[in-house]
Amino acid sequence: EMLLCASCGATAENDDIKLRKCTACYLVRYCSVKCQKEHRPKHKKECRKRAAELRDELLFKQPESTHLGDCPICYLPLDPDDQFNNLQFC
């Protein structure tokens, strides 16, 4: 995959520069702040859309280690030995 500046097209390999990702969407790269500012009007709509998707993914991501016996609200482990209570509270 060839990395290039979204504004001016400079490549990291040929032009010996470090390209920095857009910190909101991580989809495009820029060689300078100047290029980022020049490209912003074209990139703004797609950037906001992708940034919202990333926030939603992070917000609604299920914990990796869910198993039976955990509270479905706070994911704290519930006492499996509590046989006398049908309702379990966290």
PyMOL Python script that loads the backbone (N, CA, C, O; Angstrom):
from pymol import cmd

cmd.read_pdbstr("""\
ATOM      1  N   GLU A   1       0.844  -1.181   0.000  1.00  0.00           N
ATOM      2  CA  GLU A   1       0.000   0.000   0.000  1.00  0.00           C
ATOM      3  C   GLU A   1       0.889   1.245   0.000  1.00  0.00           C
ATOM      4  O   GLU A   1       1.742   1.409   0.872  1.00  0.00           O
ATOM      5  N   MET A   2       0.683   2.107  -0.975  1.00  0.00           N
ATOM      6  CA  MET A   2       1.472   3.328  -1.067  1.00  0.00           C
ATOM      7  C   MET A   2       0.792   4.428  -0.259  1.00  0.00           C
ATOM      8  O   MET A   2      -0.389   4.712  -0.458  1.00  0.00           O
ATOM      9  N   LEU A   3       1.523   5.032   0.633  1.00  0.00           N
ATOM     10  CA  LEU A   3       0.985   6.100   1.461  1.00  0.00           C
ATOM     11  C   LEU A   3       1.270   7.435   0.789  1.00  0.00           C
ATOM     12  O   LEU A   3       2.404   7.720   0.404  1.00  0.00           O
ATOM     13  N   LEU A   4       0.218   8.258   0.651  1.00  0.00           N
ATOM     14  CA  LEU A   4       0.423   9.568   0.057  1.00  0.00           C
ATOM     15  C   LEU A   4      -0.428  10.623   0.738  1.00  0.00           C
ATOM     16  O   LEU A   4      -1.456  10.324   1.345  1.00  0.00           O
ATOM     17  N   CYS A   5       0.017  11.839   0.626  1.00  0.00           N
ATOM     18  CA  CYS A   5      -0.685  12.981   1.219  1.00  0.00           C
ATOM     19  C   CYS A   5      -2.002  13.179   0.475  1.00  0.00           C
ATOM     20  O   CYS A   5      -2.021  13.210  -0.755  1.00  0.00           O
ATOM     21  N   ALA A   6      -3.094  13.312   1.208  1.00  0.00           N
ATOM     22  CA  ALA A   6      -4.414  13.471   0.608  1.00  0.00           C
ATOM     23  C   ALA A   6      -4.563  14.803  -0.112  1.00  0.00           C
ATOM     24  O   ALA A   6      -5.438  14.948  -0.965  1.00  0.00           O
ATOM     25  N   SER A   7      -3.727  15.773   0.218  1.00  0.00           N
ATOM     26  CA  SER A   7      -3.853  17.085  -0.385  1.00  0.00           C
ATOM     27  C   SER A   7      -2.938  17.258  -1.600  1.00  0.00           C
ATOM     28  O   SER A   7      -3.409  17.570  -2.695  1.00  0.00           O
ATOM     29  N   CYS A   8      -1.639  17.056  -1.407  1.00  0.00           N
ATOM     30  CA  CYS A   8      -0.688  17.333  -2.488  1.00  0.00           C
ATOM     31  C   CYS A   8      -0.206  16.084  -3.216  1.00  0.00           C
ATOM     32  O   CYS A   8       0.390  16.194  -4.287  1.00  0.00           O
ATOM     33  N   GLY A   9      -0.449  14.909  -2.663  1.00  0.00           N
ATOM     34  CA  GLY A   9      -0.058  13.676  -3.320  1.00  0.00           C
ATOM     35  C   GLY A   9       1.370  13.233  -3.067  1.00  0.00           C
ATOM     36  O   GLY A   9       1.829  12.266  -3.675  1.00  0.00           O
ATOM     37  N   ALA A  10       2.081  13.914  -2.187  1.00  0.00           N
ATOM     38  CA  ALA A  10       3.459  13.528  -1.869  1.00  0.00           C
ATOM     39  C   ALA A  10       3.450  12.132  -1.252  1.00  0.00           C
ATOM     40  O   ALA A  10       2.578  11.806  -0.448  1.00  0.00           O
ATOM     41  N   THR A  11       4.419  11.319  -1.632  1.00  0.00           N
ATOM     42  CA  THR A  11       4.480   9.957  -1.095  1.00  0.00           C
ATOM     43  C   THR A  11       5.548   9.850  -0.025  1.00  0.00           C
ATOM     44  O   THR A  11       6.566  10.541  -0.070  1.00  0.00           O
ATOM     45  N   ALA A  12       5.308   8.990   0.920  1.00  0.00           N
ATOM     46  CA  ALA A  12       6.257   8.812   2.022  1.00  0.00           C
ATOM     47  C   ALA A  12       7.536   8.159   1.537  1.00  0.00           C
ATOM     48  O   ALA A  12       8.616   8.490   2.028  1.00  0.00           O
ATOM     49  N   GLU A  13       7.443   7.239   0.585  1.00  0.00           N
ATOM     50  CA  GLU A  13       8.623   6.531   0.098  1.00  0.00           C
ATOM     51  C   GLU A  13       9.517   7.419  -0.748  1.00  0.00           C
ATOM     52  O   GLU A  13      10.718   7.513  -0.494  1.00  0.00           O
ATOM     53  N   ASN A  14       8.944   8.072  -1.754  1.00  0.00           N
ATOM     54  CA  ASN A  14       9.741   8.839  -2.706  1.00  0.00           C
ATOM     55  C   ASN A  14      10.216  10.182  -2.163  1.00  0.00           C
ATOM     56  O   ASN A  14      11.340  10.601  -2.438  1.00  0.00           O
ATOM     57  N   ASP A  15       9.384  10.844  -1.411  1.00  0.00           N
ATOM     58  CA  ASP A  15       9.708  12.199  -0.967  1.00  0.00           C
ATOM     59  C   ASP A  15      10.378  12.228   0.406  1.00  0.00           C
ATOM     60  O   ASP A  15      10.706  13.301   0.911  1.00  0.00           O
ATOM     61  N   ASP A  16      10.583  11.062   1.011  1.00  0.00           N
ATOM     62  CA  ASP A  16      11.268  10.938   2.301  1.00  0.00           C
ATOM     63  C   ASP A  16      10.650  11.836   3.373  1.00  0.00           C
ATOM     64  O   ASP A  16      11.353  12.578   4.060  1.00  0.00           O
ATOM     65  N   ILE A  17       9.332  11.756   3.504  1.00  0.00           N
ATOM     66  CA  ILE A  17       8.619  12.540   4.510  1.00  0.00           C
ATOM     67  C   ILE A  17       7.784  11.605   5.373  1.00  0.00           C
ATOM     68  O   ILE A  17       7.496  10.475   4.979  1.00  0.00           O
ATOM     69  N   LYS A  18       7.401  12.078   6.539  1.00  0.00           N
ATOM     70  CA  LYS A  18       6.530  11.312   7.424  1.00  0.00           C
ATOM     71  C   LYS A  18       5.109  11.837   7.270  1.00  0.00           C
ATOM     72  O   LYS A  18       4.840  13.018   7.491  1.00  0.00           O
ATOM     73  N   LEU A  19       4.216  10.952   6.893  1.00  0.00           N
ATOM     74  CA  LEU A  19       2.815  11.329   6.747  1.00  0.00           C
ATOM     75  C   LEU A  19       2.091  11.061   8.054  1.00  0.00           C
ATOM     76  O   LEU A  19       2.278  10.018   8.680  1.00  0.00           O
ATOM     77  N   ARG A  20       1.268  12.006   8.455  1.00  0.00           N
ATOM     78  CA  ARG A  20       0.509  11.875   9.694  1.00  0.00           C
ATOM     79  C   ARG A  20      -0.959  11.652   9.363  1.00  0.00           C
ATOM     80  O   ARG A  20      -1.515  12.290   8.469  1.00  0.00           O
ATOM     81  N   LYS A  21      -1.580  10.729  10.103  1.00  0.00           N
ATOM     82  CA  LYS A  21      -2.996  10.417   9.893  1.00  0.00           C
ATOM     83  C   LYS A  21      -3.886  11.510  10.460  1.00  0.00           C
ATOM     84  O   LYS A  21      -3.521  12.202  11.411  1.00  0.00           O
ATOM     85  N   CYS A  22      -5.051  11.650   9.863  1.00  0.00           N
ATOM     86  CA  CYS A  22      -6.092  12.504  10.433  1.00  0.00           C
ATOM     87  C   CYS A  22      -6.446  11.896  11.781  1.00  0.00           C
ATOM     88  O   CYS A  22      -6.771  10.711  11.853  1.00  0.00           O
ATOM     89  N   THR A  23      -6.391  12.669  12.833  1.00  0.00           N
ATOM     90  CA  THR A  23      -6.601  12.135  14.178  1.00  0.00           C
ATOM     91  C   THR A  23      -8.072  11.887  14.512  1.00  0.00           C
ATOM     92  O   THR A  23      -8.375  11.282  15.540  1.00  0.00           O
ATOM     93  N   ALA A  24      -8.977  12.340  13.670  1.00  0.00           N
ATOM     94  CA  ALA A  24     -10.402  12.105  13.925  1.00  0.00           C
ATOM     95  C   ALA A  24     -10.888  10.820  13.262  1.00  0.00           C
ATOM     96  O   ALA A  24     -11.591  10.031  13.893  1.00  0.00           O
ATOM     97  N   CYS A  25     -10.522  10.599  11.995  1.00  0.00           N
ATOM     98  CA  CYS A  25     -11.063   9.452  11.256  1.00  0.00           C
ATOM     99  C   CYS A  25     -10.025   8.389  10.908  1.00  0.00           C
ATOM    100  O   CYS A  25     -10.385   7.245  10.630  1.00  0.00           O
ATOM    101  N   TYR A  26      -8.774   8.744  10.919  1.00  0.00           N
ATOM    102  CA  TYR A  26      -7.672   7.826  10.592  1.00  0.00           C
ATOM    103  C   TYR A  26      -7.714   7.307   9.155  1.00  0.00           C
ATOM    104  O   TYR A  26      -7.056   6.312   8.848  1.00  0.00           O
ATOM    105  N   LEU A  27      -8.464   7.950   8.277  1.00  0.00           N
ATOM    106  CA  LEU A  27      -8.591   7.474   6.902  1.00  0.00           C
ATOM    107  C   LEU A  27      -7.575   8.092   5.955  1.00  0.00           C
ATOM    108  O   LEU A  27      -7.116   7.424   5.029  1.00  0.00           O
ATOM    109  N   VAL A  28      -7.217   9.340   6.163  1.00  0.00           N
ATOM    110  CA  VAL A  28      -6.307  10.031   5.247  1.00  0.00           C
ATOM    111  C   VAL A  28      -5.039  10.466   5.971  1.00  0.00           C
ATOM    112  O   VAL A  28      -4.987  10.513   7.200  1.00  0.00           O
ATOM    113  N   ARG A  29      -4.027  10.782   5.182  1.00  0.00           N
ATOM    114  CA  ARG A  29      -2.739  11.217   5.736  1.00  0.00           C
ATOM    115  C   ARG A  29      -2.330  12.540   5.100  1.00  0.00           C
ATOM    116  O   ARG A  29      -2.724  12.868   3.981  1.00  0.00           O
ATOM    117  N   TYR A  30      -1.533  13.283   5.848  1.00  0.00           N
ATOM    118  CA  TYR A  30      -1.059  14.577   5.371  1.00  0.00           C
ATOM    119  C   TYR A  30       0.434  14.719   5.642  1.00  0.00           C
ATOM    120  O   TYR A  30       0.959  14.180   6.616  1.00  0.00           O
ATOM    121  N   CYS A  31       1.108  15.458   4.757  1.00  0.00           N
ATOM    122  CA  CYS A  31       2.540  15.677   4.935  1.00  0.00           C
ATOM    123  C   CYS A  31       2.819  16.915   5.772  1.00  0.00           C
ATOM    124  O   CYS A  31       3.916  17.065   6.311  1.00  0.00           O
ATOM    125  N   SER A  32       1.831  17.809   5.888  1.00  0.00           N
ATOM    126  CA  SER A  32       2.041  19.038   6.664  1.00  0.00           C
ATOM    127  C   SER A  32       0.706  19.593   7.153  1.00  0.00           C
ATOM    128  O   SER A  32      -0.360  19.196   6.682  1.00  0.00           O
ATOM    129  N   VAL A  33       0.784  20.501   8.088  1.00  0.00           N
ATOM    130  CA  VAL A  33      -0.419  21.172   8.594  1.00  0.00           C
ATOM    131  C   VAL A  33      -1.045  21.992   7.472  1.00  0.00           C
ATOM    132  O   VAL A  33      -2.268  22.086   7.376  1.00  0.00           O
ATOM    133  N   LYS A  34      -0.214  22.578   6.634  1.00  0.00           N
ATOM    134  CA  LYS A  34      -0.708  23.371   5.499  1.00  0.00           C
ATOM    135  C   LYS A  34      -1.588  22.514   4.586  1.00  0.00           C
ATOM    136  O   LYS A  34      -2.685  22.925   4.207  1.00  0.00           O
ATOM    137  N   CYS A  35      -1.102  21.325   4.238  1.00  0.00           N
ATOM    138  CA  CYS A  35      -1.888  20.426   3.388  1.00  0.00           C
ATOM    139  C   CYS A  35      -3.180  20.002   4.082  1.00  0.00           C
ATOM    140  O   CYS A  35      -4.224  19.891   3.439  1.00  0.00           O
ATOM    141  N   GLN A  36      -3.113  19.770   5.367  1.00  0.00           N
ATOM    142  CA  GLN A  36      -4.306  19.370   6.113  1.00  0.00           C
ATOM    143  C   GLN A  36      -5.355  20.481   6.072  1.00  0.00           C
ATOM    144  O   GLN A  36      -6.537  20.211   5.859  1.00  0.00           O
ATOM    145  N   LYS A  37      -4.931  21.716   6.274  1.00  0.00           N
ATOM    146  CA  LYS A  37      -5.870  22.842   6.254  1.00  0.00           C
ATOM    147  C   LYS A  37      -6.459  23.059   4.863  1.00  0.00           C
ATOM    148  O   LYS A  37      -7.638  23.388   4.734  1.00  0.00           O
ATOM    149  N   GLU A  38      -5.647  22.878   3.823  1.00  0.00           N
ATOM    150  CA  GLU A  38      -6.131  23.066   2.458  1.00  0.00           C
ATOM    151  C   GLU A  38      -7.142  21.986   2.075  1.00  0.00           C
ATOM    152  O   GLU A  38      -8.090  22.257   1.338  1.00  0.00           O
ATOM    153  N   HIS A  39      -6.946  20.784   2.563  1.00  0.00           N
ATOM    154  CA  HIS A  39      -7.804  19.655   2.202  1.00  0.00           C
ATOM    155  C   HIS A  39      -9.051  19.566   3.083  1.00  0.00           C
ATOM    156  O   HIS A  39      -9.994  18.853   2.738  1.00  0.00           O
ATOM    157  N   ARG A  40      -9.073  20.259   4.187  1.00  0.00           N
ATOM    158  CA  ARG A  40     -10.152  20.156   5.167  1.00  0.00           C
ATOM    159  C   ARG A  40     -11.552  20.341   4.576  1.00  0.00           C
ATOM    160  O   ARG A  40     -12.431  19.535   4.885  1.00  0.00           O
ATOM    161  N   PRO A  41     -11.806  21.346   3.753  1.00  0.00           N
ATOM    162  CA  PRO A  41     -13.175  21.502   3.222  1.00  0.00           C
ATOM    163  C   PRO A  41     -13.651  20.277   2.437  1.00  0.00           C
ATOM    164  O   PRO A  41     -14.837  19.948   2.476  1.00  0.00           O
ATOM    165  N   LYS A  42     -12.749  19.602   1.728  1.00  0.00           N
ATOM    166  CA  LYS A  42     -13.123  18.417   0.948  1.00  0.00           C
ATOM    167  C   LYS A  42     -13.304  17.207   1.854  1.00  0.00           C
ATOM    168  O   LYS A  42     -14.110  16.324   1.559  1.00  0.00           O
ATOM    169  N   HIS A  43     -12.566  17.161   2.940  1.00  0.00           N
ATOM    170  CA  HIS A  43     -12.516  15.992   3.804  1.00  0.00           C
ATOM    171  C   HIS A  43     -13.514  16.046   4.966  1.00  0.00           C
ATOM    172  O   HIS A  43     -13.846  15.014   5.549  1.00  0.00           O
ATOM    173  N   LYS A  44     -13.978  17.222   5.294  1.00  0.00           N
ATOM    174  CA  LYS A  44     -14.754  17.459   6.509  1.00  0.00           C
ATOM    175  C   LYS A  44     -15.978  16.553   6.666  1.00  0.00           C
ATOM    176  O   LYS A  44     -16.175  15.974   7.734  1.00  0.00           O
ATOM    177  N   LYS A  45     -16.799  16.421   5.629  1.00  0.00           N
ATOM    178  CA  LYS A  45     -18.036  15.650   5.718  1.00  0.00           C
ATOM    179  C   LYS A  45     -17.747  14.166   5.967  1.00  0.00           C
ATOM    180  O   LYS A  45     -18.330  13.564   6.869  1.00  0.00           O
ATOM    181  N   GLU A  46     -16.862  13.584   5.182  1.00  0.00           N
ATOM    182  CA  GLU A  46     -16.515  12.170   5.335  1.00  0.00           C
ATOM    183  C   GLU A  46     -15.819  11.921   6.673  1.00  0.00           C
ATOM    184  O   GLU A  46     -16.021  10.884   7.304  1.00  0.00           O
ATOM    185  N   CYS A  47     -15.008  12.872   7.095  1.00  0.00           N
ATOM    186  CA  CYS A  47     -14.285  12.755   8.364  1.00  0.00           C
ATOM    187  C   CYS A  47     -15.258  12.683   9.536  1.00  0.00           C
ATOM    188  O   CYS A  47     -15.123  11.823  10.406  1.00  0.00           O
ATOM    189  N   ARG A  48     -16.223  13.569   9.561  1.00  0.00           N
ATOM    190  CA  ARG A  48     -17.200  13.573  10.655  1.00  0.00           C
ATOM    191  C   ARG A  48     -18.011  12.277  10.686  1.00  0.00           C
ATOM    192  O   ARG A  48     -18.303  11.743  11.756  1.00  0.00           O
ATOM    193  N   LYS A  49     -18.368  11.784   9.515  1.00  0.00           N
ATOM    194  CA  LYS A  49     -19.134  10.548   9.426  1.00  0.00           C
ATOM    195  C   LYS A  49     -18.320   9.376   9.988  1.00  0.00           C
ATOM    196  O   LYS A  49     -18.824   8.600  10.800  1.00  0.00           O
ATOM    197  N   ARG A  50     -17.068   9.254   9.556  1.00  0.00           N
ATOM    198  CA  ARG A  50     -16.221   8.148  10.020  1.00  0.00           C
ATOM    199  C   ARG A  50     -15.897   8.290  11.507  1.00  0.00           C
ATOM    200  O   ARG A  50     -15.871   7.290  12.224  1.00  0.00           O
ATOM    201  N   ALA A  51     -15.653   9.498  11.978  1.00  0.00           N
ATOM    202  CA  ALA A  51     -15.360   9.719  13.396  1.00  0.00           C
ATOM    203  C   ALA A  51     -16.555   9.307  14.256  1.00  0.00           C
ATOM    204  O   ALA A  51     -16.371   8.735  15.331  1.00  0.00           O
ATOM    205  N   ALA A  52     -17.774   9.589  13.797  1.00  0.00           N
ATOM    206  CA  ALA A  52     -18.975   9.178  14.528  1.00  0.00           C
ATOM    207  C   ALA A  52     -19.093   7.659  14.547  1.00  0.00           C
ATOM    208  O   ALA A  52     -19.475   7.081  15.565  1.00  0.00           O
ATOM    209  N   GLU A  53     -18.768   7.005  13.431  1.00  0.00           N
ATOM    210  CA  GLU A  53     -18.783   5.540  13.381  1.00  0.00           C
ATOM    211  C   GLU A  53     -17.791   4.955  14.378  1.00  0.00           C
ATOM    212  O   GLU A  53     -18.106   3.992  15.077  1.00  0.00           O
ATOM    213  N   LEU A  54     -16.597   5.531  14.446  1.00  0.00           N
ATOM    214  CA  LEU A  54     -15.578   5.046  15.378  1.00  0.00           C
ATOM    215  C   LEU A  54     -16.023   5.217  16.827  1.00  0.00           C
ATOM    216  O   LEU A  54     -15.806   4.332  17.655  1.00  0.00           O
ATOM    217  N   ARG A  55     -16.648   6.363  17.133  1.00  0.00           N
ATOM    218  CA  ARG A  55     -17.154   6.594  18.495  1.00  0.00           C
ATOM    219  C   ARG A  55     -18.234   5.578  18.843  1.00  0.00           C
ATOM    220  O   ARG A  55     -18.249   5.037  19.949  1.00  0.00           O
ATOM    221  N   ASP A  56     -19.147   5.315  17.889  1.00  0.00           N
ATOM    222  CA  ASP A  56     -20.219   4.347  18.130  1.00  0.00           C
ATOM    223  C   ASP A  56     -19.657   2.941  18.342  1.00  0.00           C
ATOM    224  O   ASP A  56     -20.109   2.216  19.228  1.00  0.00           O
ATOM    225  N   GLU A  57     -18.678   2.563  17.534  1.00  0.00           N
ATOM    226  CA  GLU A  57     -18.055   1.247  17.695  1.00  0.00           C
ATOM    227  C   GLU A  57     -17.461   1.105  19.090  1.00  0.00           C
ATOM    228  O   GLU A  57     -17.630   0.076  19.744  1.00  0.00           O
ATOM    229  N   LEU A  58     -16.784   2.118  19.529  1.00  0.00           N
ATOM    230  CA  LEU A  58     -16.160   2.086  20.843  1.00  0.00           C
ATOM    231  C   LEU A  58     -17.204   2.087  21.955  1.00  0.00           C
ATOM    232  O   LEU A  58     -17.064   1.374  22.948  1.00  0.00           O
ATOM    233  N   LEU A  59     -18.242   2.887  21.783  1.00  0.00           N
ATOM    234  CA  LEU A  59     -19.279   3.011  22.799  1.00  0.00           C
ATOM    235  C   LEU A  59     -20.080   1.726  22.964  1.00  0.00           C
ATOM    236  O   LEU A  59     -20.386   1.314  24.083  1.00  0.00           O
ATOM    237  N   PHE A  60     -20.416   1.095  21.838  1.00  0.00           N
ATOM    238  CA  PHE A  60     -21.293  -0.073  21.892  1.00  0.00           C
ATOM    239  C   PHE A  60     -20.550  -1.398  21.825  1.00  0.00           C
ATOM    240  O   PHE A  60     -21.172  -2.450  21.677  1.00  0.00           O
ATOM    241  N   LYS A  61     -19.261  -1.360  21.930  1.00  0.00           N
ATOM    242  CA  LYS A  61     -18.469  -2.586  21.894  1.00  0.00           C
ATOM    243  C   LYS A  61     -18.742  -3.390  23.169  1.00  0.00           C
ATOM    244  O   LYS A  61     -18.676  -2.858  24.277  1.00  0.00           O
ATOM    245  N   GLN A  62     -19.043  -4.655  22.997  1.00  0.00           N
ATOM    246  CA  GLN A  62     -19.302  -5.527  24.130  1.00  0.00           C
ATOM    247  C   GLN A  62     -17.984  -5.915  24.781  1.00  0.00           C
ATOM    248  O   GLN A  62     -16.980  -6.084  24.089  1.00  0.00           O
ATOM    249  N   PRO A  63     -17.974  -6.056  26.071  1.00  0.00           N
ATOM    250  CA  PRO A  63     -16.755  -6.513  26.740  1.00  0.00           C
ATOM    251  C   PRO A  63     -16.355  -7.891  26.213  1.00  0.00           C
ATOM    252  O   PRO A  63     -17.213  -8.723  25.919  1.00  0.00           O
ATOM    253  N   GLU A  64     -15.062  -8.123  26.097  1.00  0.00           N
ATOM    254  CA  GLU A  64     -14.576  -9.359  25.510  1.00  0.00           C
ATOM    255  C   GLU A  64     -14.827 -10.571  26.404  1.00  0.00           C
ATOM    256  O   GLU A  64     -15.042 -11.674  25.902  1.00  0.00           O
ATOM    257  N   SER A  65     -14.803 -10.380  27.699  1.00  0.00           N
ATOM    258  CA  SER A  65     -14.913 -11.532  28.591  1.00  0.00           C
ATOM    259  C   SER A  65     -16.270 -11.553  29.288  1.00  0.00           C
ATOM    260  O   SER A  65     -16.342 -11.429  30.510  1.00  0.00           O
ATOM    261  N   THR A  66     -17.337 -11.708  28.522  1.00  0.00           N
ATOM    262  CA  THR A  66     -18.652 -11.855  29.137  1.00  0.00           C
ATOM    263  C   THR A  66     -18.959 -13.336  29.244  1.00  0.00           C
ATOM    264  O   THR A  66     -18.718 -14.083  28.295  1.00  0.00           O
ATOM    265  N   HIS A  67     -19.470 -13.764  30.341  1.00  0.00           N
ATOM    266  CA  HIS A  67     -19.881 -15.137  30.535  1.00  0.00           C
ATOM    267  C   HIS A  67     -21.061 -15.174  31.484  1.00  0.00           C
ATOM    268  O   HIS A  67     -21.388 -14.177  32.128  1.00  0.00           O
ATOM    269  N   LEU A  68     -21.688 -16.316  31.563  1.00  0.00           N
ATOM    270  CA  LEU A  68     -22.868 -16.438  32.416  1.00  0.00           C
ATOM    271  C   LEU A  68     -22.502 -16.131  33.857  1.00  0.00           C
ATOM    272  O   LEU A  68     -21.408 -16.457  34.318  1.00  0.00           O
ATOM    273  N   GLY A  69     -23.420 -15.509  34.551  1.00  0.00           N
ATOM    274  CA  GLY A  69     -23.179 -15.172  35.934  1.00  0.00           C
ATOM    275  C   GLY A  69     -22.742 -13.735  36.127  1.00  0.00           C
ATOM    276  O   GLY A  69     -22.557 -13.296  37.262  1.00  0.00           O
ATOM    277  N   ASP A  70     -22.574 -12.996  35.045  1.00  0.00           N
ATOM    278  CA  ASP A  70     -22.209 -11.582  35.156  1.00  0.00           C
ATOM    279  C   ASP A  70     -23.464 -10.738  35.077  1.00  0.00           C
ATOM    280  O   ASP A  70     -24.427 -11.094  34.398  1.00  0.00           O
ATOM    281  N   CYS A  71     -23.443  -9.622  35.775  1.00  0.00           N
ATOM    282  CA  CYS A  71     -24.552  -8.687  35.707  1.00  0.00           C
ATOM    283  C   CYS A  71     -24.628  -8.130  34.284  1.00  0.00           C
ATOM    284  O   CYS A  71     -23.616  -7.661  33.764  1.00  0.00           O
ATOM    285  N   PRO A  72     -25.801  -8.168  33.640  1.00  0.00           N
ATOM    286  CA  PRO A  72     -25.906  -7.664  32.269  1.00  0.00           C
ATOM    287  C   PRO A  72     -25.815  -6.145  32.170  1.00  0.00           C
ATOM    288  O   PRO A  72     -25.694  -5.598  31.074  1.00  0.00           O
ATOM    289  N   ILE A  73     -25.874  -5.470  33.304  1.00  0.00           N
ATOM    290  CA  ILE A  73     -25.805  -4.011  33.287  1.00  0.00           C
ATOM    291  C   ILE A  73     -24.375  -3.524  33.508  1.00  0.00           C
ATOM    292  O   ILE A  73     -23.858  -2.724  32.727  1.00  0.00           O
ATOM    293  N   CYS A  74     -23.739  -4.008  34.573  1.00  0.00           N
ATOM    294  CA  CYS A  74     -22.404  -3.494  34.906  1.00  0.00           C
ATOM    295  C   CYS A  74     -21.300  -4.517  34.671  1.00  0.00           C
ATOM    296  O   CYS A  74     -20.124  -4.184  34.816  1.00  0.00           O
ATOM    297  N   TYR A  75     -21.644  -5.754  34.312  1.00  0.00           N
ATOM    298  CA  TYR A  75     -20.707  -6.832  34.012  1.00  0.00           C
ATOM    299  C   TYR A  75     -19.852  -7.264  35.200  1.00  0.00           C
ATOM    300  O   TYR A  75     -18.803  -7.882  35.018  1.00  0.00           O
ATOM    301  N   LEU A  76     -20.295  -6.940  36.409  1.00  0.00           N
ATOM    302  CA  LEU A  76     -19.611  -7.445  37.593  1.00  0.00           C
ATOM    303  C   LEU A  76     -20.050  -8.888  37.821  1.00  0.00           C
ATOM    304  O   LEU A  76     -21.211  -9.215  37.575  1.00  0.00           O
ATOM    305  N   PRO A  77     -19.154  -9.757  38.284  1.00  0.00           N
ATOM    306  CA  PRO A  77     -19.545 -11.142  38.530  1.00  0.00           C
ATOM    307  C   PRO A  77     -20.560 -11.229  39.662  1.00  0.00           C
ATOM    308  O   PRO A  77     -20.423 -10.563  40.689  1.00  0.00           O
ATOM    309  N   LEU A  78     -21.573 -12.053  39.462  1.00  0.00           N
ATOM    310  CA  LEU A  78     -22.575 -12.297  40.488  1.00  0.00           C
ATOM    311  C   LEU A  78     -22.213 -13.580  41.227  1.00  0.00           C
ATOM    312  O   LEU A  78     -21.554 -14.460  40.672  1.00  0.00           O
ATOM    313  N   ASP A  79     -22.639 -13.678  42.456  1.00  0.00           N
ATOM    314  CA  ASP A  79     -22.311 -14.835  43.292  1.00  0.00           C
ATOM    315  C   ASP A  79     -23.099 -16.058  42.816  1.00  0.00           C
ATOM    316  O   ASP A  79     -24.323 -16.082  42.944  1.00  0.00           O
ATOM    317  N   PRO A  80     -22.419 -17.073  42.270  1.00  0.00           N
ATOM    318  CA  PRO A  80     -23.135 -18.256  41.782  1.00  0.00           C
ATOM    319  C   PRO A  80     -23.665 -19.131  42.914  1.00  0.00           C
ATOM    320  O   PRO A  80     -24.524 -19.979  42.676  1.00  0.00           O
ATOM    321  N   ASP A  81     -23.171 -18.946  44.146  1.00  0.00           N
ATOM    322  CA  ASP A  81     -23.605 -19.756  45.281  1.00  0.00           C
ATOM    323  C   ASP A  81     -24.866 -19.224  45.953  1.00  0.00           C
ATOM    324  O   ASP A  81     -25.363 -19.831  46.902  1.00  0.00           O
ATOM    325  N   ASP A  82     -25.377 -18.127  45.486  1.00  0.00           N
ATOM    326  CA  ASP A  82     -26.578 -17.530  46.080  1.00  0.00           C
ATOM    327  C   ASP A  82     -27.813 -18.257  45.541  1.00  0.00           C
ATOM    328  O   ASP A  82     -28.476 -17.775  44.623  1.00  0.00           O
ATOM    329  N   GLN A  83     -28.113 -19.425  46.126  1.00  0.00           N
ATOM    330  CA  GLN A  83     -29.209 -20.274  45.649  1.00  0.00           C
ATOM    331  C   GLN A  83     -30.565 -19.831  46.173  1.00  0.00           C
ATOM    332  O   GLN A  83     -31.599 -20.207  45.620  1.00  0.00           O
ATOM    333  N   PHE A  84     -30.569 -19.046  47.222  1.00  0.00           N
ATOM    334  CA  PHE A  84     -31.818 -18.703  47.892  1.00  0.00           C
ATOM    335  C   PHE A  84     -32.516 -17.488  47.288  1.00  0.00           C
ATOM    336  O   PHE A  84     -33.665 -17.200  47.625  1.00  0.00           O
ATOM    337  N   ASN A  85     -31.847 -16.795  46.424  1.00  0.00           N
ATOM    338  CA  ASN A  85     -32.404 -15.577  45.867  1.00  0.00           C
ATOM    339  C   ASN A  85     -32.545 -15.729  44.354  1.00  0.00           C
ATOM    340  O   ASN A  85     -31.550 -15.917  43.654  1.00  0.00           O
ATOM    341  N   ASN A  86     -33.770 -15.649  43.849  1.00  0.00           N
ATOM    342  CA  ASN A  86     -33.981 -15.744  42.406  1.00  0.00           C
ATOM    343  C   ASN A  86     -33.535 -14.481  41.689  1.00  0.00           C
ATOM    344  O   ASN A  86     -33.099 -14.534  40.539  1.00  0.00           O
ATOM    345  N   LEU A  87     -33.643 -13.360  42.361  1.00  0.00           N
ATOM    346  CA  LEU A  87     -33.201 -12.104  41.784  1.00  0.00           C
ATOM    347  C   LEU A  87     -31.802 -11.790  42.305  1.00  0.00           C
ATOM    348  O   LEU A  87     -31.550 -11.816  43.510  1.00  0.00           O
ATOM    349  N   GLN A  88     -30.921 -11.500  41.393  1.00  0.00           N
ATOM    350  CA  GLN A  88     -29.559 -11.175  41.807  1.00  0.00           C
ATOM    351  C   GLN A  88     -29.295  -9.707  41.481  1.00  0.00           C
ATOM    352  O   GLN A  88     -29.650  -9.212  40.411  1.00  0.00           O
ATOM    353  N   PHE A  89     -28.672  -9.039  42.420  1.00  0.00           N
ATOM    354  CA  PHE A  89     -28.381  -7.632  42.250  1.00  0.00           C
ATOM    355  C   PHE A  89     -26.876  -7.412  42.225  1.00  0.00           C
ATOM    356  O   PHE A  89     -26.119  -8.139  42.870  1.00  0.00           O
ATOM    357  N   CYS A  90     -26.464  -6.430  41.495  1.00  0.00           N
ATOM    358  CA  CYS A  90     -25.033  -6.127  41.455  1.00  0.00           C
ATOM    359  C   CYS A  90     -24.682  -5.083  42.489  1.00  0.00           C
ATOM    360  O   CYS A  90     -23.519  -4.697  42.606  1.00  0.00           O
TER     361      CYS A  90
END
""", "prot")
cmd.dss("prot")
cmd.show_as("cartoon", "prot")
cmd.util.cbc("prot")
cmd.orient("prot")
